[in-house]
């Protein structure tokens, strides 16, 4: 079985939060879908709530504290990502945007991403396609076709829960197929020598 790494970024503000609940359901579905394709997914969850102060310090100083640096490195080295944000005022949360603002320029380039969001009502679901998806396209990530939105009413009632499970399963399957067909992610060392000392001495 091939082994790959999945990083889950959750921007929920409360504990517990519906954003984290959706993130957990999506990651569990992705693990199951990937296993069916012969891929073992190791999951790492990043709770942005715990990094809020570090994010602000990084924005002000340009230097990430150690916990934030580990989270940024985890995103860059992951083979795929699930990114879940609450929707505020018809867009992603400021905490969610701040995290992706401080990522390296190529950190998510060509990386499969499952985007998802939570909100008080279904009318906020449009934010996934007019705000969240364009951001990841700009970052040159590869958002899977199905985005998952969960409104408050989706967590209660057999019919609404069933529809949410269907969306989760479809999106997780799309992400798993993207992971299965790709080579493992590689991270370029910015300090690695690309020219030998012999070439440097020879003026090459």
C-alpha positions in Angstrom: 0.0 0.0 0.0 1.3 3.4 -0.9 1.7 5.9 2.0 0.7 9.6 1.7 0.3 12.5 4.0 -3.0 14.5 4.4 -3.1 17.8 6.2 -6.4 19.1 7.5 -6.7 22.9 8.2 -9.6 23.8 10.4 -10.4 27.5 11.1 -13.2 27.0 13.6 -13.2 29.5 16.4 -15.1 27.7 19.2 -14.3 24.4 20.9 -16.0 22.2 19.9 -16.9 23.7 16.5 -19.0 22.6 13.6 -16.0 23.5 11.4 -13.8 20.9 13.1 -16.7 18.4 13.1 -16.9 18.8 9.3 -13.1 18.6 8.9 -13.1 15.3 10.9 -15.8 13.8 8.8 -14.1 14.8 5.6 -10.7 13.4 6.7 -12.3 10.1 7.9 -14.1 9.7 4.5 -10.9 10.6 2.6 -8.9 7.9 4.6 -11.6 5.3 3.7 -11.7 6.3 0.1 -7.9 6.3 -0.3 -7.7 2.9 1.4 -10.0 1.5 -1.2 -7.5 2.6 -3.8 -4.5 1.1 -2.1 -3.3 4.3 -0.4 -2.7 4.7 3.3 -3.3 8.3 4.5 -1.6 9.7 7.5 -3.6 12.6 8.8 -2.4 15.7 10.6 -4.9 18.3 11.8 -4.0 22.0 12.2 -6.3 24.0 14.4 -5.8 27.6 13.4 -7.5 28.8 16.6 -4.4 27.6 18.5 -2.2 29.6 16.2 -4.0 32.9 16.1 -1.5 34.8 18.2 1.4 33.3 16.3 -0.2 34.3 13.0 -0.5 37.9 14.1 3.1 37.9 15.4 4.3 36.5 12.0 2.3 39.1 10.1 3.9 41.9 12.2 7.5 40.6 12.4 7.9 38.4 9.3 9.2 35.5 11.5 6.9 32.5 12.4 7.1 31.2 15.9 7.9 27.5 16.2 4.4 26.1 16.4 3.3 28.1 13.3 6.5 27.1 11.4 5.7 23.4 12.0 2.2 24.0 10.7 3.4 25.8 7.6 6.0 23.0 7.0 3.3 20.4 7.4 1.2 22.0 4.7 4.1 22.3 2.3 5.2 18.6 2.7 1.7 17.1 2.6 0.5 15.2 -0.5 -3.1 16.6 -0.1 -5.0 19.0 2.0 -8.5 19.5 3.4 -9.3 23.2 4.2 -12.4 24.1 6.2 -13.5 27.6 7.1 -16.5 29.2 8.7 -18.2 31.7 6.5 -18.5 35.3 7.8 -20.0 38.1 5.8 -20.1 36.0 2.6 -16.4 35.0 2.7 -13.8 32.9 4.5 -12.8 34.0 8.0 -9.9 36.4 8.6 -8.1 33.6 10.6 -8.3 31.3 7.6 -7.1 33.9 5.1 -4.2 35.0 7.4 -2.8 31.4 7.5 -2.7 31.2 3.7 -1.3 34.7 3.5 1.8 33.6 5.3 2.4 30.3 3.4 5.4 30.1 1.1 4.8 31.1 -2.5 4.8 27.6 -3.9 3.6 25.7 -0.7 0.4 24.4 -2.2 1.2 24.6 -5.9 -0.2 21.5 -7.7 -1.5 20.1 -4.4 -4.9 18.5 -4.4 -7.2 20.4 -2.0 -10.7 19.6 -0.8 -12.4 22.9 0.2 -15.3 23.0 2.7 -17.1 25.5 4.9 -19.7 25.9 7.6 -22.3 28.6 8.0 -25.6 29.5 9.6 -27.7 29.0 6.5 -27.4 27.4 3.0 -27.3 30.8 1.4 -23.7 31.2 2.5 -22.7 28.1 0.4 -22.0 30.4 -2.6 -18.9 31.7 -0.7 -17.1 28.4 -1.5 -17.1 29.2 -5.2 -16.8 33.0 -5.3 -14.3 33.3 -2.5 -12.6 30.1 -1.3 -12.1 28.3 -4.6 -10.6 31.4 -6.4 -8.1 31.8 -3.6 -6.7 28.3 -4.0 -6.7 28.7 -7.8 -4.6 31.8 -7.3 -2.2 29.8 -5.1 -2.0 27.3 -8.0 -3.5 24.5 -5.9 -5.8 21.9 -7.4 -9.2 22.1 -5.7 -11.3 19.0 -6.4 -14.6 19.6 -8.2 -16.9 19.0 -5.2 -16.9 21.6 -2.4 -18.7 20.7 0.8 -20.9 23.2 2.7 -22.6 22.3 6.0 -25.3 24.7 7.3 -26.7 24.4 10.8 -29.7 22.4 9.6 -27.4 19.8 8.0 -26.5 18.5 11.4 -30.0 17.5 12.4 -32.6 15.3 10.7 -32.0 12.0 8.8 -32.6 13.6 5.3 -30.3 16.5 5.7 -27.6 14.4 7.4 -27.9 11.9 4.6 -27.4 14.6 1.9 -24.4 15.9 3.8 -22.9 12.4 4.0 -23.4 12.1 0.2 -21.5 15.3 -0.5 -18.7 14.3 1.9 -18.3 10.9 0.2 -18.2 12.4 -3.3 -15.6 15.0 -2.4 -13.5 12.5 -0.4 -13.5 10.1 -3.4 -12.3 12.9 -5.7 -9.5 13.8 -3.4 -8.5 10.2 -2.9 -8.3 9.7 -6.7 -6.1 12.8 -7.1 -3.7 11.5 -4.4 -3.6 8.0 -5.8 -2.5 9.1 -9.3 0.2 11.5 -8.1 3.8 11.0 -7.0 4.6 11.9 -3.4 5.1 15.5 -2.6 8.7 16.8 -2.5 9.9 19.9 -0.7 12.8 21.8 -2.3 15.5 22.9 0.1 16.1 26.6 -0.5 19.7 26.2 0.8 20.6 23.2 -1.2 23.6 23.6 -3.6 22.6 23.3 -7.2 26.2 23.8 -8.4 29.2 21.8 -7.3 32.3 23.4 -5.8 34.3 22.2 -8.8 31.8 24.0 -11.2 32.1 27.1 -9.1 35.9 27.1 -9.1 35.8 26.5 -12.9 33.5 29.4 -13.3 30.5 27.2 -14.4 
